[in-house]
Amino acid sequence: MYQPPHFREDRLEVQHALIRTHSLGALVSAGEGGLVANHVPMILDPGASELGTLRCHLARANPQWRDLAAGAEALVIFQGPQAYVTPSWYETKRETHKVVPTWNYAVVHAWGAARVIEDEAWLAEQIAALTAAHEAPRPEPWAVSDAPAPFVAAQIRGIVGVEIPIRRIEGKWKVSQNRPVADRVGVAEGIRSEEPAMADLVEAYGAAR
């Protein structure tokens, strides 16, 4: 990933927080048919390896798992807040008009050698953890055990697990850090109604400069 120094985010805890909040990862690998990408909800286990381990499952009918089983390296892309930035929000526009549009975003890329898992107990644990993570905030959380056991067992037979110990991880927070203070203030104010999470990042990273 192209990484100008002022946009780098190397703090592992910040990278992990984005993964947890935006856990639908784009799982990318290369095989005999070329590059393949699938969008897959991930669970992060931060203590399972030095940089954390990602766990997910794929439909057995999805051929990507066979590429991974053959030793293909995996890249998982997590997209956080993102938004178009109009030059109209810049104080510099009023001063010089020497401005252009851009796009702000926060992303994490994680690489690792994937391990394909067909153990039913592992798969049951993975889907239970994934479900619990997303059901927990609900007033009446649904649990995998709410479904009939034979039905769940049949569903598990239709999937395969994937575990990716992260070998390399990069974060990029492009949130107007390269703009003058007045421009950053204008971006945060202008973008707040459209993407409040991005407005918060512009303010936080601007204050940290």
N, C-alpha and C positions, 0 to 999 in steps of 0.2 A: 504494500500500500504506500502510495506517495505520502511522505511525512515531513512537511515543513516543521522545523523545530518548535515554533510557537503553537502548533496544534497538537503536539504529542501529549498523550495522557498515559503515563507509565505506571501509575499507582494501581497495583493489583486489586486492592479493595474497591476502587472506583470502577475498574473494568468488570469485576464480579457483580457489583451492584447493578450495572446496566444489563448484564446477562440475566440476572434474576427478574428484573423489571420488564425486560423485553425478550422473553425466553423463546420466542419463535425464531429459530435459527435457520439460515439458508445453508444446508449441508451440501458442499461442493466436492466432487471427486472426479478423477479421470480414469477411464477404463478403455476397453477395446472399442467402444462406440464413441469415444471422445469425452468431453466434459459433460457432467451430469449435475443438476442441482435440484434439491427437493427442500421444501419448507417444513421443518419438523420442530415440534415443541421439545425443549431440552430441560433436563434437570442438572444443576451444577452441584457437585460435591467438592467443596473447596479443600477438604482435608485428605482426599484420596490420592493426590499426587502433589508435587511441589507447586504447580501452577493451577491445580484444580482438575477435575475430571468431569466431562460431559457425558450424560446418559440419555438415550432416546430409544425409540423403536420405529421400525419401518414395516410396511405391509410386506408379507412374504412374496406377493406378486410384483413388488417393486424390484427391478433388477439391480438397483444401485448397491444393495447389500452384498451382492456377489462380487462386485468390483472391490468393495471394502474388504471382503474376506480374502481376496487375492493379494492383498497388501497395498492397496491404493492409499496414499496419504489423503486425509480429509482436511478441508478448510471449512470452518463454520463462521458465518457472518451474522452478527447481531446488530440490528438497526435500532437506534434510540430515537430521541426527538429529532425532527428535521423540519425545515421550513424555507421557503423562498424569502430572500431579502431584497426589497426594492430600494434603489438609490434615493427615493423620496424621503426615507427615514434618516438620511445622513445630513448632519450639519454641513459637511464638506460640499454637498450639492449646492447649498445656498451660497457658499463662499466661492467655489471655483467651478462647479459643474463637472469636475474631472472625477467622475464616479461611474461605476457600472453595477448591474445587478450581480448577485451571487446566491449561494445556497448554504445555509448553516445546517450542521448535522453532528450527531455523536454516534460513533460506531466502534464495535470491537470485532477484530478478526482473531480466531483461534485455530491453530494447526495441531495436528497430531495423527499418529498411526491408530486407526480404528481397530477394535476387536469386535467381531460379530458373535453374538451369544444367542443360543437357541434353548437354553435351560429354562424350563417353565417356571421354576421357583423364582429365578432372577427376573423374568419378565413380569410375573405377578407383583413382585416387590416394586419394580420400576413403574408400572402403571398405577399402583396404589399411591406411590410417592408423588407422581405427576398429578394425579387427581386431587390428592390432599392439598398440594401447594396452591391449586387454583380454586378449590372449593372452600378452603378455610375462611375466607372473608365473608362468605354468604351466611345469611341468617339460619338456613337449614342446609348445611353441607351434605352433598350427595357423596356416598362412598361406594367403592367398587363392590363391597360386600352387600350392598342393597340389591344388586342384580343376582339372579339365580346362578348358583355355582356352576352347573353344567353349561350355561350360556357363556359365562366368563371364560371357562376352560376352552370352549370352542373358539372364542375370540382370540385367546392367547395362541392357539395353534395357527392362527392366520398372520402372526407377526414374528419378527426377529428383532433381537436387541442389538444395540450398538453402544459401545463404550469407548470414549476418546480421552485418554490422558493428555492434557494439553502440554505440548512440547514447546510451543512458542505462542505468544499472545501480544497483540498490539491494540492500542486504543487511539482514536483520533477524535478530538472534540474541536470541530471547526465552528467556533461560536463568537466570531467577530473580534478575537483577541488582537488581530492585526490592524484594527481601526483606531483612530483617535478617540479619546474619552467621550467627547460630545457625540460622535457617531454611534458609539456603543450604547449610550443613553437613549439615543433616538431609536435604535434597533429594538432595545428592550421594551420601550414604551409602545412602539408601533406593532410589534409582533405579539404582544401579550394577549390580545383578544383572539388571535388565530391559533397560537401555540404557546400557552402559558409555561409549559415545561422548558421550551427553548428560551423564553424571556428570562426565566430563573437562571439558566446556564449562562446567558450573556452577562447578567449582572454578577453572578458568582465568579466567573473566570475573569471578568474585567476588574473586579475588586482585587483579585489575586495577583494581577500584573505588577 
